[in-house]
Amino acid sequence: MNKLTKVGLSALCGSLASVSAHAGTMEVLGGATATWSSNSSAVTGNPLGMNSGLTFKGSGELDNGSTFTLTLTGADQDGYSSGSISVATPSLGTISLNQATGGAGIGGYDDKMPTAWEETWGTSVGTGIDLPKGVASSMNIGWTSPTFMGATLKLAYAPKNDATANNDKAVSGGSSTYKQGGYDVMLDINPSLGMDILSGLNVFVGGSRTETDKEVGLSKGDTKDHEEVIVGSTFAYGPVTVGYQRSAEFTGQEVGTSVEYYQNNAFGVSFNISDDLSISYGEMESNKKTRNSAKATTTAESIQIAYSMGGMSIKIAETEVDNATYSSGSGSDYEATTVALSLAF
């Protein structure tokens, strides 16, 4: 009899604990976007497109004041494309587990130039430009420090930088990549120093290093680590924001016709004509150097305009690309127009 009573109480306590642990909020964010795209140098086919992006966000609070957040994003016909679990503490910063979010470490700074809509390379034209991602495309653990005197430090670590996303109790196994464990370090600074004229200044610098396995025909001592670096700045004054950044990726590979490095220069300027209307111009130059070959260069530039009316916005991008995917010749030169109608909810 006593044993039955104890069992019943244990079950009840477990149930109460379960309810308490699940206290919090869950919200769904997203929007509907319809697009029309044309490319003057290629067969467009059906120019109509649609974005199907939804984000599920759950949040709660622990007894010590720390808050936790689960974010799951499904975009462009993906049932589930990325996710993260983060815990924000009152004084020790934010710790997160990131699954293909792309924003951890230096991945969130691959192109920070101001735009009215999309990145220069992010319209309907396939530029093929290589961007430094660090460990952001792999399962990684990130930490963001509290901001001190306008400076924030961001760290990210991936036990294997193999661009895979694992389910719970799963591992990536022997993925086909020469990359091993890697880490990112990023410093983001808003050095206003109490001066109003500097309140719109943002400076960022960071790097990534990934260990590499030995290449075929070479010993481990003859190979180098995979390294990436980013440095740039944006400055906003009134309705105008300007920015410039440089980035580079050194593959560490030294065999045959392997790629030695990529190097990018990006520039952008945006102007908020009113609260609802903005316009921007951006350009990017990306260089690719292959062993025993001349350097190849891809350039892209885009003029964009965006107009919003409450929850609805209309966006247009005119984009021009020369030598897409680092290939020369007129067949790799594109001019495209992208029009989007977006509804937010």
Kinemage of the C-alpha trace (Angstrom):
@kinemage 1
@onewidth
@group {chain A} dominant
@subgroup {mainchain}
@vectorlist {calphas} color= white
{ca met a 1} P 0.000 0.000 0.000
{ca asn a 2} L 2.761 2.417 0.901
{ca lys a 3} L 4.661 1.510 -2.234
{ca leu a 4} L 1.639 2.300 -4.380
{ca thr a 5} L 1.266 5.651 -2.638
{ca lys a 6} L 4.894 6.527 -3.330
{ca val a 7} L 4.587 5.566 -6.957
{ca gly a 8} L 1.556 7.779 -7.356
{ca leu a 9} L 3.262 10.759 -5.749
{ca ser a 10} L 6.358 10.325 -7.912
{ca ala a 11} L 4.285 10.304 -11.069
{ca leu a 12} L 2.432 13.412 -9.959
{ca cys a 13} L 5.652 15.265 -9.134
{ca gly a 14} L 7.087 14.298 -12.487
{ca ser a 15} L 4.026 15.645 -14.221
{ca leu a 16} L 4.175 18.938 -12.331
{ca ala a 17} L 7.878 19.333 -13.147
{ca ser a 18} L 7.172 18.696 -16.793
{ca val a 19} L 4.556 21.444 -16.898
{ca ser a 20} L 6.917 23.901 -15.194
{ca ala a 21} L 9.773 23.105 -17.559
{ca his a 22} L 7.605 23.838 -20.566
{ca ala a 23} L 6.465 27.252 -19.359
{ca gly a 24} L 7.330 29.862 -21.963
{ca thr a 25} L 6.144 31.217 -25.281
{ca met a 26} L 6.077 29.979 -28.851
{ca glu a 27} L 5.548 32.244 -31.855
{ca val a 28} L 5.537 31.844 -35.610
{ca leu a 29} L 7.131 34.498 -37.805
{ca gly a 30} L 7.383 34.694 -41.546
{ca gly a 31} L 6.204 36.261 -44.725
{ca ala a 32} L 5.063 35.629 -48.269
{ca thr a 33} L 7.167 36.843 -51.187
{ca ala a 34} L 6.356 36.580 -54.883
{ca thr a 35} L 9.141 37.351 -57.391
{ca trp a 36} L 9.621 37.911 -61.108
{ca ser a 37} L 13.110 37.539 -62.572
{ca ser a 38} L 14.609 38.057 -65.999
{ca asn a 39} L 18.110 37.514 -67.346
{ca ser a 40} L 19.019 39.200 -70.609
{ca ser a 41} L 21.907 36.771 -71.287
{ca ala a 42} L 20.255 33.430 -70.483
{ca val a 43} L 17.033 31.489 -70.968
{ca thr a 44} L 14.813 32.497 -68.078
{ca gly a 45} L 12.011 29.990 -68.516
{ca asn a 46} L 9.202 30.606 -66.045
{ca pro a 47} L 10.180 33.883 -64.310
{ca leu a 48} L 7.742 33.534 -61.386
{ca gly a 49} L 8.955 32.477 -57.942
{ca met a 50} L 7.772 32.333 -54.352
{ca asn a 51} L 9.447 32.339 -50.955
{ca ser a 52} L 7.949 30.015 -48.377
{ca gly a 53} L 9.844 31.132 -45.303
{ca leu a 54} L 8.556 30.430 -41.789
{ca thr a 55} L 10.394 30.770 -38.486
{ca phe a 56} L 9.265 29.092 -35.262
{ca lys a 57} L 10.636 30.729 -32.115
{ca gly a 58} L 10.221 29.414 -28.596
{ca ser a 59} L 11.553 31.186 -25.521
{ca gly a 60} L 11.566 30.885 -21.750
{ca glu a 61} L 13.393 31.942 -18.590
{ca leu a 62} L 15.417 30.091 -15.960
{ca asp a 63} L 15.376 30.746 -12.216
{ca asn a 64} L 18.680 32.678 -12.310
{ca gly a 65} L 17.415 35.208 -14.860
{ca ser a 66} L 18.959 33.499 -17.895
{ca thr a 67} L 16.727 33.185 -20.935
{ca phe a 68} L 16.725 30.459 -23.581
{ca thr a 69} L 15.554 30.530 -27.178
{ca leu a 70} L 14.900 27.857 -29.795
{ca thr a 71} L 14.750 29.080 -33.393
{ca leu a 72} L 13.792 26.861 -36.354
{ca thr a 73} L 13.670 28.263 -39.875
{ca gly a 74} L 12.240 26.726 -43.016
{ca ala a 75} L 12.933 28.669 -46.223
{ca asp a 76} L 12.349 28.250 -49.955
{ca gln a 77} L 10.498 24.899 -49.917
{ca asp a 78} L 12.724 23.453 -47.184
{ca gly a 79} L 10.750 21.756 -44.430
{ca tyr a 80} L 13.526 22.659 -42.005
{ca ser a 81} L 16.653 24.452 -43.177
{ca ser a 82} L 18.370 25.790 -40.046
{ca gly a 83} L 18.020 26.055 -36.303
{ca ser a 84} L 19.680 27.195 -33.097
{ca ile a 85} L 19.383 26.788 -29.340
{ca ser a 86} L 20.723 29.703 -27.301
{ca val a 87} L 20.955 30.616 -23.626
{ca ala a 88} L 21.436 34.291 -22.733
{ca thr a 89} L 22.871 34.825 -19.236
{ca pro a 90} L 22.663 38.080 -17.257
{ca ser a 91} L 26.441 38.605 -17.132
{ca leu a 92} L 28.311 35.899 -19.084
{ca gly a 93} L 26.964 36.529 -22.560
{ca thr a 94} L 25.060 34.153 -24.849
{ca ile a 95} L 25.931 30.522 -25.586
{ca ser a 96} L 24.373 28.832 -28.599
{ca leu a 97} L 24.277 25.582 -30.540
{ca asn a 98} L 23.945 26.441 -34.231
{ca gln a 99} L 22.752 24.151 -36.998
{ca ala a 100} L 23.488 25.588 -40.458
{ca thr a 101} L 22.301 29.068 -39.476
{ca gly a 102} L 25.204 30.755 -41.289
{ca gly a 103} L 25.370 33.576 -38.772
{ca ala a 104} L 27.843 32.276 -36.195
{ca gly a 105} L 31.438 33.481 -36.054
{ca ile a 106} L 32.573 35.209 -39.235
{ca gly a 107} L 29.678 33.738 -41.236
{ca gly a 108} L 27.415 36.624 -40.269
{ca tyr a 109} L 29.929 39.106 -41.692
{ca asp a 110} L 30.562 37.645 -45.163
{ca asp a 111} L 28.826 40.733 -46.608
{ca lys a 112} L 27.766 43.504 -44.220
{ca met a 113} L 27.384 46.225 -46.812
{ca pro a 114} L 24.280 48.453 -46.629
{ca thr a 115} L 21.518 47.641 -49.128
{ca ala a 116} L 17.912 48.556 -49.753
{ca trp a 117} L 17.067 44.883 -50.221
{ca glu a 118} L 19.546 42.058 -50.935
{ca glu a 119} L 23.306 41.642 -51.144
{ca thr a 120} L 24.897 42.500 -54.487
{ca trp a 121} L 25.297 38.780 -55.241
{ca gly a 122} L 21.952 37.778 -53.704
{ca thr a 123} L 19.476 38.690 -56.458
{ca ser a 124} L 18.321 36.361 -59.263
{ca val a 125} L 21.769 36.213 -60.926
{ca gly a 126} L 24.058 33.301 -60.102
{ca thr a 127} L 27.386 35.029 -59.496
{ca gly a 128} L 29.237 32.013 -58.108
{ca ile a 129} L 31.226 34.289 -55.774
{ca asp a 130} L 32.976 32.447 -52.947
{ca leu a 131} L 32.350 33.978 -49.509
{ca pro a 132} L 34.205 33.312 -46.237
{ca lys a 133} L 31.968 31.308 -43.914
{ca gly a 134} L 34.330 29.952 -41.282
{ca val a 135} L 32.519 27.274 -39.265
{ca ala a 136} L 29.064 28.823 -39.779
{ca ser a 137} L 27.839 26.188 -42.258
{ca ser a 138} L 28.682 23.330 -39.849
{ca met a 139} L 27.246 22.271 -36.498
{ca asn a 140} L 28.994 24.637 -34.108
{ca ile a 141} L 28.967 26.059 -30.612
{ca gly a 142} L 29.012 29.843 -30.378
{ca trp a 143} L 29.544 32.412 -27.656
{ca thr a 144} L 28.745 36.127 -27.787
{ca ser a 145} L 30.191 38.270 -25.025
{ca pro a 146} L 28.371 41.082 -23.243
{ca thr a 147} L 29.037 44.427 -24.920
{ca phe a 148} L 31.714 46.479 -23.177
{ca met a 149} L 32.471 50.044 -24.269
{ca gly a 150} L 30.818 49.339 -27.617
{ca ala a 151} L 32.826 46.148 -28.295
{ca thr a 152} L 31.386 42.634 -28.632
{ca leu a 153} L 33.457 39.468 -29.020
{ca lys a 154} L 32.015 36.486 -30.894
{ca leu a 155} L 33.528 32.983 -30.877
{ca ala a 156} L 32.455 29.802 -32.670
{ca tyr a 157} L 33.865 26.271 -32.697
{ca ala a 158} L 33.071 23.230 -34.850
{ca pro a 159} L 34.641 19.860 -33.902
{ca lys a 160} L 34.602 19.078 -37.640
{ca asn a 161} L 34.033 21.833 -40.178
{ca asp a 162} L 32.259 19.612 -42.716
{ca ala a 163} L 29.149 21.706 -43.534
{ca thr a 164} L 26.754 19.063 -42.187
{ca ala a 165} L 23.665 19.399 -39.974
{ca asn a 166} L 23.121 16.516 -37.531
{ca asn a 167} L 19.947 15.342 -35.810
{ca asp a 168} L 20.033 14.563 -32.098
{ca lys a 169} L 22.099 11.468 -31.182
{ca ala a 170} L 23.638 11.607 -34.679
{ca val a 171} L 27.139 12.289 -36.009
{ca ser a 172} L 28.393 13.412 -39.393
{ca gly a 173} L 30.690 10.412 -39.918
{ca gly a 174} L 33.366 10.399 -42.599
{ca ser a 175} L 32.204 13.274 -44.751
{ca ser a 176} L 34.186 13.924 -47.927
{ca thr a 177} L 36.138 17.005 -46.913
{ca tyr a 178} L 39.732 17.686 -46.056
{ca lys a 179} L 38.644 20.095 -43.313
{ca gln a 180} L 38.816 19.021 -39.675
{ca gly a 181} L 38.083 21.021 -36.506
{ca gly a 182} L 37.858 24.818 -36.804
{ca tyr a 183} L 37.201 27.990 -34.834
{ca asp a 184} L 36.190 31.605 -35.547
{ca val a 185} L 36.982 34.827 -33.680
{ca met a 186} L 35.066 38.023 -34.484
{ca leu a 187} L 35.259 41.480 -32.892
{ca asp a 188} L 32.424 43.945 -33.529
{ca ile a 189} L 32.977 47.535 -32.362
{ca asn a 190} L 30.751 50.614 -32.211
{ca pro a 191} L 33.312 53.151 -30.942
{ca ser a 192} L 31.054 56.133 -30.330
{ca leu a 193} L 33.067 57.258 -27.255
{ca gly a 194} L 30.132 59.486 -26.367
{ca met a 195} L 30.453 61.468 -29.615
{ca asp a 196} L 27.252 61.834 -31.627
{ca ile a 197} L 29.100 61.931 -34.949
{ca leu a 198} L 30.584 58.473 -34.246
{ca ser a 199} L 27.334 56.875 -33.102
{ca gly a 200} L 26.762 55.436 -36.580
{ca leu a 201} L 30.239 53.913 -36.948
{ca asn a 202} L 30.668 50.132 -36.903
{ca val a 203} L 34.032 48.397 -37.304
{ca phe a 204} L 34.413 44.619 -37.547
{ca val a 205} L 37.409 42.327 -37.877
{ca gly a 206} L 37.707 38.582 -37.555
{ca gly a 207} L 39.315 35.390 -38.707
{ca ser a 208} L 38.846 31.638 -38.927
{ca arg a 209} L 41.242 28.688 -38.846
{ca thr a 210} L 40.381 25.092 -39.706
{ca glu a 211} L 42.796 22.214 -39.406
{ca thr a 212} L 43.233 20.195 -42.612
{ca asp a 213} L 43.945 16.550 -43.263
{ca lys a 214} L 46.888 15.597 -45.430
{ca glu a 215} L 46.427 15.776 -49.200
{ca val a 216} L 47.074 12.933 -51.584
{ca gly a 217} L 50.804 12.671 -52.300
{ca leu a 218} L 51.829 15.057 -49.535
{ca ser a 219} L 52.777 14.556 -45.924
{ca lys a 220} L 50.955 16.372 -43.148
{ca gly a 221} L 53.944 18.679 -42.785
{ca asp a 222} L 53.538 19.899 -46.353
{ca thr a 223} L 49.937 21.056 -45.914
{ca lys a 224} L 48.596 24.241 -44.364
{ca asp a 225} L 45.464 25.054 -42.387
{ca his a 226} L 42.403 26.552 -44.057
{ca glu a 227} L 42.324 30.237 -43.061
{ca glu a 228} L 39.830 33.071 -43.603
{ca val a 229} L 39.869 36.728 -42.612
{ca ile a 230} L 37.380 39.623 -42.748
{ca val a 231} L 37.796 43.333 -42.002
{ca gly a 232} L 35.401 46.170 -42.749
{ca ser a 233} L 33.390 49.141 -41.587
{ca thr a 234} L 30.052 50.861 -42.087
{ca phe a 235} L 29.127 54.419 -41.220
{ca ala a 236} L 25.611 55.818 -40.966
{ca tyr a 237} L 24.995 59.554 -40.851
{ca gly a 238} L 21.446 60.748 -41.136
{ca pro a 239} L 19.708 58.919 -43.997
{ca val a 240} L 22.967 57.764 -45.654
{ca thr a 241} L 24.957 54.629 -44.826
{ca val a 242} L 28.227 53.707 -46.546
{ca gly a 243} L 30.431 50.653 -46.104
{ca tyr a 244} L 33.553 48.887 -47.338
{ca gln a 245} L 35.064 45.527 -46.491
{ca arg a 246} L 37.759 43.090 -47.585
{ca ser a 247} L 37.897 39.357 -47.055
{ca ala a 248} L 40.140 36.478 -48.045
{ca glu a 249} L 40.108 32.693 -47.908
{ca phe a 250} L 43.311 30.642 -48.071
{ca thr a 251} L 42.522 26.986 -48.734
{ca gly a 252} L 45.878 25.545 -47.660
{ca gln a 253} L 45.814 23.106 -50.581
{ca glu a 254} L 49.001 22.692 -52.581
{ca val a 255} L 48.316 19.898 -55.083
{ca gly a 256} L 47.887 20.127 -58.863
{ca thr a 257} L 45.360 22.769 -59.929
{ca ser a 258} L 43.795 23.311 -56.507
{ca val a 259} L 42.553 26.779 -55.530
{ca glu a 260} L 45.120 28.722 -53.504
{ca tyr a 261} L 42.907 31.594 -52.349
{ca tyr a 262} L 39.847 33.791 -52.890
{ca gln a 263} L 39.934 37.535 -52.165
{ca asn a 264} L 36.893 39.837 -52.115
{ca asn a 265} L 36.367 43.606 -52.035
{ca ala a 266} L 32.873 44.954 -51.374
{ca phe a 267} L 31.414 48.460 -51.305
{ca gly a 268} L 27.893 49.704 -50.668
{ca val a 269} L 25.898 52.875 -50.051
{ca ser a 270} L 22.233 53.245 -49.153
{ca phe a 271} L 19.968 56.275 -48.830
{ca asn a 272} L 16.674 56.358 -46.923
{ca ile a 273} L 14.645 58.860 -48.908
{ca ser a 274} L 11.813 58.521 -46.398
{ca asp a 275} L 10.635 56.073 -43.735
{ca asp a 276} L 9.107 53.950 -46.502
{ca leu a 277} L 11.431 54.471 -49.478
{ca ser a 278} L 15.124 53.553 -49.773
{ca ile a 279} L 17.643 53.116 -52.581
{ca ser a 280} L 21.113 51.563 -52.676
{ca tyr a 281} L 24.096 50.785 -54.865
{ca gly a 282} L 26.576 48.001 -54.186
{ca glu a 283} L 29.457 46.292 -55.920
{ca met a 284} L 31.721 43.340 -55.223
{ca glu a 285} L 34.933 42.158 -56.853
{ca ser a 286} L 36.058 38.603 -56.163
{ca asn a 287} L 39.419 37.136 -57.210
{ca lys a 288} L 40.205 33.430 -57.499
{ca lys a 289} L 43.782 32.164 -57.724
{ca thr a 290} L 44.384 28.595 -58.855
{ca arg a 291} L 47.811 26.983 -58.718
{ca asn a 292} L 49.754 27.281 -61.976
{ca ser a 293} L 47.060 29.564 -63.464
{ca ala a 294} L 46.381 33.282 -63.783
{ca lys a 295} L 44.049 35.019 -61.358
{ca ala a 296} L 40.358 35.057 -62.403
{ca thr a 297} L 38.012 37.886 -61.383
{ca thr a 298} L 34.225 38.064 -61.017
{ca thr a 299} L 32.547 41.435 -60.555
{ca ala a 300} L 28.957 42.227 -59.622
{ca glu a 301} L 27.070 45.470 -59.113
{ca ser a 302} L 23.459 46.102 -58.196
{ca ile a 303} L 21.123 49.095 -57.950
{ca gln a 304} L 18.130 48.461 -55.685
{ca ile a 305} L 15.027 50.264 -54.514
{ca ala a 306} L 12.520 49.268 -51.851
{ca tyr a 307} L 9.159 50.784 -50.927
{ca ser a 308} L 7.037 49.629 -47.988
{ca met a 309} L 3.376 50.185 -47.173
{ca gly a 310} L 2.739 48.779 -43.737
{ca gly a 311} L 3.155 45.015 -43.957
{ca met a 312} L 3.686 45.048 -47.719
{ca ser a 313} L 6.825 46.032 -49.616
{ca ile a 314} L 7.873 46.215 -53.262
{ca lys a 315} L 11.544 45.704 -54.115
{ca ile a 316} L 13.434 45.957 -57.404
{ca ala a 317} L 17.055 45.071 -58.192
{ca glu a 318} L 18.980 45.759 -61.411
{ca thr a 319} L 22.105 43.606 -61.329
{ca glu a 320} L 25.051 43.209 -63.687
{ca val a 321} L 27.678 40.450 -63.417
{ca asp a 322} L 30.893 40.023 -65.410
{ca asn a 323} L 32.770 36.705 -65.533
{ca ala a 324} L 30.310 34.810 -63.325
{ca thr a 325} L 31.789 31.791 -61.493
{ca tyr a 326} L 35.255 33.167 -62.388
{ca ser a 327} L 34.795 32.279 -66.073
{ca ser a 328} L 35.751 34.698 -68.838
{ca gly a 329} L 33.791 35.262 -72.032
{ca ser a 330} L 30.513 36.885 -72.990
{ca gly a 331} L 28.616 33.736 -71.975
{ca ser a 332} L 29.438 34.500 -68.347
{ca asp a 333} L 28.252 38.136 -68.418
{ca tyr a 334} L 24.707 38.709 -67.141
{ca glu a 335} L 22.246 41.549 -66.715
{ca ala a 336} L 19.134 40.796 -64.715
{ca thr a 337} L 16.055 42.420 -63.223
{ca thr a 338} L 14.416 41.055 -60.074
{ca val a 339} L 11.070 42.313 -58.753
{ca ala a 340} L 9.601 41.151 -55.438
{ca leu a 341} L 6.301 41.709 -53.628
{ca ser a 342} L 6.577 40.801 -49.939
{ca leu a 343} L 3.933 40.473 -47.235
{ca ala a 344} L 5.063 40.211 -43.609
{ca phe a 345} L 3.093 38.578 -40.815
